[in-house]
């Protein structure tokens, strides 16, 4: 009976997202809402994929119980409710859906900005209370005002475009956006301090990180215009809530509009919620029918792509690989893993440094997945636990392995090549590989020895002096031990110097046979690897 790929859904998901799983052969989806952590811990080990929104907290404790889990899919952007480090250590991919609610969140930002400018929620509440106080709600136009956008990513770009349409002067700060790209959006790129000094309205659209936590604090507010208005539809904690409350009381900040908070839901006595000049909404940035449909379908399709086809999109803890890129890189992924595995088996210990250099046509691609393949190859033979592309960099970091990646324009005999140099305290080993034809990996160099070897199966690797009779003696000994040689490749520095020999054998070579080989005249080293 075919084993099903089981998907657990613990937060509400649009039916169209569930249908993606249900119509995929071999998949089974279970919707289990409202479970407590203790109940989740009992069942999570059964599942290969786990779909969440913001309601479920995926803790290290739950991840530890998730024996079969391969991927956590967040229907939305933020993954603050997922212990990404714990997931990475266990080799679990964490995905989000950054594009599904971009427009919705941007529109909510613009809505809050306009509401802030014209006191719309306060005026509505006043009228519903039977009051008619037009003078109390005198507002300002946004036309010709300066909007400072901090973060010109997916949402920030849309906010900027909408604001330009409102004839606002838009300035922006994002160190990852070039001046040319900012100009195409109609945004003047400026420093963060200029955002603070020049803006009438400030909106933040950055993730919550150690660098952005408290980005808008007392010191930042001190640099702002008197009467500035601040909007946060990104993440709670980017704006220091205590400092903002003080600035509102002092009149430095004229108003604020918040959709996100440090604690969600915020406590009833939260000072900002009680203030008349603050508009607060309960994290509605992604709350439209269209956005929920988009993220539900997106997360389901991404998880099916990964679990069924190995395609990674929008992962937060491993480089994403599109179908097109995967097709182009697949032979190099195999080659990289083989090179890493070969080296660590030859050294019989983990290296302290790994240098990976790419040359030729492969340099046109994002090579980050290839470096992960090399790391996976290096770590797998030496680890008791499973190693994959997700946890390989975590394991390497924990073991103090320095990894350096580079691209080279130097001339080569091959259209594309990968060179991996590893260092231990005592040794250095450099191996170069290339792709022959469309998808045939080959080892083409080990240190200064050139050869052409297929990295597959059991390989007996000998370092020997280049003198007559060596190959015959090795063949005779292996024959006496009942070990068949399938093929062999040779490389040497110069006639009569040192040489390297690759013997592809059908079965593993016992330790006593390796010792016998090492005792043969002219044999310097003899090692067995399995690729």
C-alpha angles and dihedrals in degrees: 000000000000114000113237125229100236123212123196119204115191102168128052113280130185111261091240089064092052089050091060089063095040095054094047111096113243096020128115122187127201121192110207111170128184098019119158119232092256091054092045091052091058095055108026093086090071095062136084097192132031124198119200142162124196097299100071120071111211101204131185088253092057092043089053089058094046097095097168101029115130103166142019113204119200112202093214138025112278120078097181088119091060124077092227094179092055090046091050093051089055093046095249117148115227114205134183134184106238097170101048100080103025096112093041093052092044092051090049089053092052090046091053092046092053091043089051092050094050102030089235100162092046092048092049092050091048094052092046087053089059097258130131106197108150095161092056092063102050106154141188133244119246092208110108091006120126117249117196113206115196106199122023098205127122096309098031091056093054092047089052092050092049091047092051086054088056088055093248123150103245123202122177144191124206121137091204097056119082120230088245093056091046090051091052087059091051090250127135108222112226141160122272091252090055090052089055095045101044108032128104089186126025124196126182124215106169133113120259107259136147087269096050099039106113091004089148101049138137093288093049093046090052088063093053131095118266106258097029118156121218129205127190120184094145115075135329112252097040087094113049100234096202094050091046091052091052092049091051092051091050092049094240089118114045096200146339136209118203131184096167134049141190090247118033118233091026117225116268091246094053104144096223094054090056095052118102094216093056124085113204129187127182100250095291097154093113097028105116129108090242095051095047090049092048096050093043093054093040096052092046093049092047092051093047090049090053100041096041103032109015093243113146120204128171096356115163096204104039133037112272117243119199120209090254093049092045091054091051095044101040097096090045091050088056092046094048093051092048092050092051093046092048093053099048091048091051091049094040090212140069115268126236093219135029120192116188118190124187123202137184128002095350089069090075089071133071098267097190092102089052092055088051088052090054091049091048090052092050096047103039099072091049101044130081093203125065117276124204140159091278102052098030095087091044092052091046091051093048090053094048096247111159113217122198123184125192143163122224133204094193118128117267138181089236134066088232133005141178119209119192121191118187129188133199127175091270107025147038124202128185123191128179126200136184141183116249116204113342102321114357113122117212136181104227104172141021110189103308096341117102120203141135112243132167108231098222139111127347113347125185107208118199131185107203144158112266099245133128119276100029097109092045092051092049092048092049094050094047090047091053089053093050095248115142121216111220097184141331141211128198135200132178139180095221139333110292093010130097122314140187125219129197115200114187106208131188096229141024115283111234120237093247090055091051089052090050090052091050089054093056116107113266094014110123101175136002122192134168121216132179119212 
